[in-house]
Amino acid sequence: QVRLVESGGGLVQPGGSLRLSCDGSRVPFSPNEMGWYRQAPGKQRELVATITRGGTTNYTDSVKGRFTISRYNAKNAVYLQMNSLKPEDTAVYYCNAPGPFGGHVYPWGQGTQVTVSS
């Protein structure tokens, strides 16, 4: 079964850090670009960060300077280091490969919940 598995979420205080992991070993190929998305309650899912196989990264403005995306190509794994977390970062975080016209390549995994609260 093709699926992505996210892990590493949890409850953290504002200003804290978390490191998310995405296990892509169950997908049939390693796409050039992978990304992390998040969906907050009542909001649409948004693309937060992307990384190419060569290491080129892009971030949405709200996380620039605080989040760092990385990947380990040999294991088709993607990571998201999140520092200086804010309550507005609270969301379910998912990994996937961005597709054309704002789509995505793989079925969505179960995601991992990140809650930033004091």
C-alpha positions as CSV (number, residue, x, y, z in Angstrom):
1,Q,0.0,0.0,0.0
2,V,1.4,3.4,-1.0
3,R,1.5,5.7,2.0
4,L,3.5,8.3,3.7
5,V,3.9,8.1,7.5
6,E,4.5,11.3,9.5
7,S,5.6,11.4,13.1
8,G,7.2,13.6,15.7
9,G,4.3,15.9,16.6
10,G,3.2,16.7,20.1
11,L,2.4,19.4,22.6
12,V,5.0,22.2,23.0
13,Q,5.1,25.6,24.7
14,P,5.5,28.7,22.6
15,G,9.1,29.2,21.7
16,G,9.8,25.5,21.8
17,S,11.0,23.1,19.1
18,L,9.9,19.9,17.4
19,R,11.3,17.8,14.7
20,L,8.9,16.1,12.3
21,S,9.8,13.0,10.3
22,C,8.2,11.6,7.1
23,D,8.8,8.0,6.2
24,G,8.5,7.6,2.4
25,S,9.8,4.1,2.2
26,R,6.4,2.8,1.1
27,V,6.1,5.0,-2.0
28,P,7.2,3.6,-5.3
29,F,9.5,6.3,-6.4
30,S,11.4,9.3,-5.0
31,P,10.0,12.5,-6.6
32,N,12.3,15.5,-7.2
33,E,10.3,17.7,-4.8
34,M,8.9,16.9,-1.4
35,G,7.1,19.1,1.0
36,W,5.5,19.6,4.3
37,Y,1.9,20.8,4.5
38,R,-0.3,21.8,7.5
39,Q,-3.9,22.1,8.2
40,A,-5.2,24.1,11.1
41,P,-8.8,23.7,12.4
42,G,-11.3,25.4,10.1
43,K,-8.6,26.3,7.5
44,Q,-7.4,24.9,4.2
45,R,-4.3,22.8,4.0
46,E,-1.3,24.9,3.1
47,L,2.1,24.1,1.8
48,V,4.7,25.2,4.3
49,A,8.1,24.1,2.9
50,T,9.5,22.2,0.0
51,I,12.8,20.7,-0.9
52,T,14.2,19.2,-4.1
53,R,16.4,16.2,-4.4
54,G,19.3,18.6,-4.9
55,G,18.5,20.5,-1.7
56,T,16.9,23.6,-2.9
57,T,14.3,24.8,-0.3
58,N,11.4,27.1,-0.2
59,Y,9.3,28.3,2.7
60,T,6.0,30.1,3.2
61,D,6.6,33.5,4.7
62,S,5.1,32.7,8.1
63,V,7.8,30.1,8.8
64,K,10.9,31.5,7.2
65,G,13.8,31.7,9.7
66,R,12.1,29.3,12.1
67,F,11.5,26.1,10.1
68,T,14.1,24.0,8.3
69,I,13.2,21.3,5.8
70,S,15.7,18.5,5.0
71,R,15.7,15.1,3.3
72,Y,17.6,11.9,3.2
73,N,17.3,10.7,-0.4
74,A,18.6,7.2,0.2
75,K,15.6,6.5,2.5
76,N,13.1,8.8,0.9
77,A,12.7,10.5,4.2
78,V,11.9,14.2,4.8
79,Y,12.2,16.1,8.0
80,L,11.0,19.4,9.3
81,Q,12.9,21.1,12.2
82,M,10.5,23.6,13.8
83,N,12.0,26.2,16.2
84,S,10.5,29.3,17.9
85,L,7.1,27.7,17.6
86,K,4.0,29.9,17.9
87,P,0.4,29.1,18.8
88,E,-0.5,29.8,15.2
89,D,1.7,26.9,14.1
90,T,-0.9,24.6,15.7
91,A,-2.1,22.2,13.0
92,V,-1.9,18.7,11.7
93,Y,1.3,18.4,9.6
94,Y,1.5,16.2,6.5
95,C,4.2,15.4,4.0
96,N,3.7,14.8,0.3
97,A,5.1,15.6,-3.1
98,P,3.6,18.8,-4.7
99,G,1.9,18.1,-7.9
100,P,0.8,20.2,-10.8
101,F,-1.8,23.0,-10.4
102,G,-1.5,22.9,-6.6
103,G,-2.1,19.2,-6.3
104,H,-0.2,16.4,-4.7
105,V,1.3,13.2,-5.9
106,Y,0.4,10.6,-3.1
107,P,-2.6,9.8,-1.0
108,W,-2.5,11.8,2.3
109,G,-1.1,10.0,5.3
110,Q,-2.6,10.3,8.8
111,G,-0.5,13.4,9.6
112,T,1.0,14.3,12.9
113,Q,-0.6,16.8,15.3
114,V,1.4,19.8,16.5
115,T,-0.1,21.8,19.3
116,V,1.7,25.0,20.5
117,S,0.2,26.1,23.8
118,S,1.1,27.3,27.3
